[in-house]
Amino acid sequence: MIQSDRCIFIVDDSKAHRSLIKRALKKGGLSQPILEADSLIAARALLLPSSVTEPLLLIVDLNLGDGRG
């Protein structure tokens, strides 16, 4: 099991896809906090504050409604 205080960040405009990814990660034994965003704008807003620790893993949909991931 991976031990880290860093989060996993999922960026996908489909809520169903985000749910499936979260379920698979939890089933695989990952216990890191998971951040979610449904657009590039939302992802940037979550990542830009200097208080956010660099994510352990980014899972990004390449074809988002507001741009390419």
N, C-alpha and C positions, 0 to 999 in steps of 0.2 A: 504494500500500500504506500502511496506517495504521501509524505508528510510535508505540508507547507501551509503557511498562513496566506498565501496568495490565492486569488480567486480564479475561477473559470468564467470566461466571458463568451456568451452566445449572442450573435447578431443575426437575426433572421426575421423576415417580415411575416412568417407563418407561425402563429401561436402553436399550432399542432406540431410543427417540426421542432420548435423549441421544447415542447413537452416531451416528445420522443427522445430527444438528445439528453435532456435532464434525467429521464427515467433510465436510459442506457448507462449514463455516467454513474448514477447511484447504484444500479445493479452491479456495475463493475467494481464497486467498492470505493469510489472517490467520495471523500467527505468535505472537500473544499467548498466554500461558499460559491454560489453561482449568480452572476450578474446577467441580466438579459436586456437586450435592446431590440426594437422592431424596425429601426431605420438607422442610416448613417448619422443623421443629425442627433438622434438619441444616443448612439454609441459615442460620438465625439463629446457630447455633453457629460457623459459618465466618465470618460477617460481623461479629459483635459484637466480637471482639478488636480493640483499638485499633491493633494492628500491621498489620492488613489494609488495603491501599490500596483506595480506592474503585474498584469495577469500571468498566471502560470500557463494558461492555454487560451487561445482565441479560436472560436469556431464561427466562421463567417460565411453567410450566404453570398455568393458572388453576384447574384442578380437581384438586388434590392430595388424597391420602388423609387427611391430617391438617389440612385447611383449604383456603381459597381463596388462591391466589397473588396 
